């Protein structure tokens, strides 16, 4: 696709707009709740057991440690500047096998998340990243979803406010074109061309066999090209019960999104054949808004609805003695998060 076609596609599909363009028009709503709370960083009290309530700069490993182990993949924390030999030894001791997932312990937007196939790829990753990271068992369930969960601190039962299914960024061969050419035929993958070239290099010059599927990004990140589908209508009482039964086991967790790999919605409702690959807190988006069938006005409505819930939960927890983040600490957090994001974009 030409640059001009891509530009027009981005302009007329709001899901590809910069975050500022989506959020700035409704920023006065956040100010409204900040004024009511008398704190711009009121979200800190939403999930008192998670650093910054889970808005930013929280450790993923600390959150995994809160989750009963039967619900998550095997996960190992690798310290900054660890050697390849030490890392391999730790991975073997943890009984994690290639291929596996690596991700920054503190991160965002799936930046720095990769599937590692062998020792060489792991060594390349270690040489690129300058922060501690996680090695995580690869979960093979075919489907990935995000489930948004909220619970009022004074209530025993929480509720699910949205479900999004994720289609991984993929190309299908025709026996004539290279992977690179196939990528450029679809705006969704073409927008990812720079990172895909860094990841795959000359492999993109390979002609893909007819009808052969090549998964470009093996996880469901919208910023990495996954297609998001609003499957909120798939919610059942059994799924609600399964998710609630897990979330109440997490200490003082009231607001966030669970990213889950699963075999089917039916089995998820039965509490089997699924794994929680990540939990995000106060910084979670109701990502079902990114379904292309939804308008920007729908997205604004859903974001504002969740901001209201975030404020209400934070206010109750604040009255229970959980502090809001000070302005000084909050601005320091935002600055650190911005610097980290710039670093992770280079990985």
Long-range contacts (C-beta under 8 A, 24 or more apart in sequence): 1-184, 1-185, 1-187, 1-190, 5-187, 6-187, 6-190, 6-191, 9-187, 10-187, 10-191, 13-187, 13-292, 14-295, 14-296, 14-299, 15-222, 15-228, 15-290, 15-292, 16-191, 22-296, 22-299, 23-303, 25-300, 26-300, 26-303, 26-304, 29-304, 29-307, 30-307, 33-307, 33-308, 33-310, 33-311, 36-311, 36-315, 37-311, 37-314, 37-315, 37-318, 37-324, 38-324, 39-324, 39-325, 39-327, 40-327, 40-330, 41-324, 41-325, 41-326, 41-327, 41-329, 41-330, 41-333, 42-310, 42-311, 42-314, 42-315, 42-318, 42-324, 43-282, 43-283, 43-310, 43-314, 43-325, 44-282, 44-314, 44-322, 44-323, 44-324, 44-325, 44-330, 45-313, 45-314, 45-315, 45-317, 45-318, 45-322, 45-323, 45-324, 46-254, 46-255, 46-281, 46-282, 46-310, 46-313, 46-314, 46-317, 47-252, 47-253, 47-254, 47-255, 47-256, 47-281, 47-282, 48-252, 48-317, 48-322, 49-250, 49-251, 49-252, 49-253, 50-253, 50-281, 50-282, 52-282, 52-325, 52-333, 53-255, 53-281, 53-282, 53-314, 53-325, 54-255, 54-256, 54-279, 54-280, 54-281, 54-282, 54-283, 54-284, 55-281, 55-282, 55-283, 55-333, 56-108, 56-283, 56-333, 56-334, 56-336, 56-337, 57-106, 57-333, 57-336, 57-337, 57-340, 58-106, 58-281, 59-105, 59-106, 60-103, 60-104, 60-105, 60-106, 60-107, 60-134, 60-278, 61-105, 61-134, 63-278, 63-279, 63-281, 64-134, 66-250, 66-251, 66-253, 67-246, 67-249, 67-250, 67-276, 67-279, 68-246, 68-249, 71-246, 71-274, 71-275, 71-276, 72-275, 72-276, 72-277, 73-101, 73-136, 73-137, 73-138, 73-139, 73-275, 73-277, 74-136, 74-137, 75-134, 75-135, 75-136, 75-137, 76-134, 76-135, 76-136, 77-105, 77-132, 77-133, 77-134, 78-126, 78-132, 78-133, 78-134, 78-135, 79-132, 80-130, 80-131, 80-132, 81-130, 82-126, 84-119, 84-122, 84-123, 84-126, 87-122, 87-126, 87-135, 88-119, 88-122, 90-135, 91-135, 94-135, 96-135, 96-136, 96-137, 97-137, 99-138, 100-135, 100-136, 100-137, 100-138, 101-134, 101-135, 101-136, 101-137, 101-138, 101-219, 101-277, 102-133, 102-134, 102-135, 102-136, 103-133, 103-134, 103-136, 104-129, 104-131, 104-132, 104-133, 104-134, 104-340, 104-344, 105-131, 105-132, 105-133, 105-134, 106-131, 106-132, 106-340, 107-340, 107-344, 108-283, 108-337, 108-340, 108-341, 108-344, 109-221, 109-223, 109-341, 110-219, 110-221, 110-223, 110-224, 111-223, 111-341, 111-344, 111-345, 111-347, 112-344, 112-347, 113-219, 113-221, 113-224, 114-199, 115-218, 115-219, 125-347, 128-346, 128-347, 129-347, 130-343, 131-340, 131-343, 136-277, 139-261, 139-275, 139-277, 140-261, 141-261, 141-262, 141-263, 141-273, 141-274, 141-275, 142-263, 143-261, 143-262, 143-263, 143-264, 144-168, 144-219, 144-220, 144-259, 144-260, 144-261, 144-262, 144-277, 145-220, 145-231, 145-259, 145-260, 145-262, 146-220, 146-257, 146-258, 146-259, 146-260, 146-287, 146-288, 147-239, 147-243, 147-257, 147-258, 147-260, 148-256, 148-257, 148-284, 148-286, 148-287, 148-288, 148-306, 149-243, 149-244, 149-247, 149-255, 149-256, 149-257, 149-258, 150-254, 150-255, 150-306, 150-309, 150-313, 151-244, 151-247, 151-248, 151-253, 151-254, 151-255, 151-313, 152-254, 152-312, 152-313, 152-316, 153-254, 153-313, 153-316, 153-317, 153-320, 154-316, 156-248, 157-244, 158-243, 158-244, 158-247, 158-248, 158-254, 159-240, 159-244, 160-235, 160-239, 160-240, 160-243, 161-286, 161-305, 161-306, 161-309, 162-230, 162-232, 162-286, 162-287, 162-288, 162-302, 163-230, 163-231, 163-232, 163-234, 163-235, 163-288, 164-228, 164-229, 164-230, 164-231, 164-232, 164-287, 164-288, 164-290, 164-291, 165-228, 165-229, 165-231, 165-234, 166-220, 166-221, 166-222, 166-226, 166-227, 166-228, 166-229, 167-220, 167-226, 167-227, 167-228, 167-229, 168-215, 168-216, 168-217, 168-218, 168-219, 168-220, 168-226, 169-215, 169-216, 169-217, 169-224, 169-225, 169-226, 169-227, 170-213, 170-214, 170-215, 170-216, 171-208, 171-213, 171-214, 171-216, 172-208, 172-211, 172-212, 172-213, 172-214, 173-207, 173-208, 173-209, 173-210, 173-211, 173-212, 173-213, 173-214, 174-208, 174-210, 175-207, 175-208, 175-209, 175-210, 176-207, 177-207, 177-208, 178-204, 178-205, 178-206, 178-207, 178-208, 179-203, 179-204, 179-205, 179-206, 179-207, 179-208, 179-214, 180-204, 180-205, 182-208, 183-216, 188-225, 188-227, 189-216, 189-225, 191-225, 192-216, 192-217, 192-224, 192-225, 195-224, 219-277, 220-259, 222-287, 222-290, 227-292, 228-287, 228-288, 228-290, 228-291, 229-291, 230-288, 230-289, 230-291, 230-293, 230-294, 231-265, 231-288, 232-288, 234-265, 236-265, 236-269, 238-269, 238-270, 239-265, 239-268, 239-269, 241-269, 242-268, 242-269, 242-270, 242-271, 245-271, 246-276, 250-279, 252-317, 253-279, 253-281, 254-313, 254-317, 255-281, 255-282, 255-284, 255-309, 255-310, 255-313, 256-280, 256-281, 256-282, 256-284, 257-284, 257-285, 257-286, 257-287, 282-310
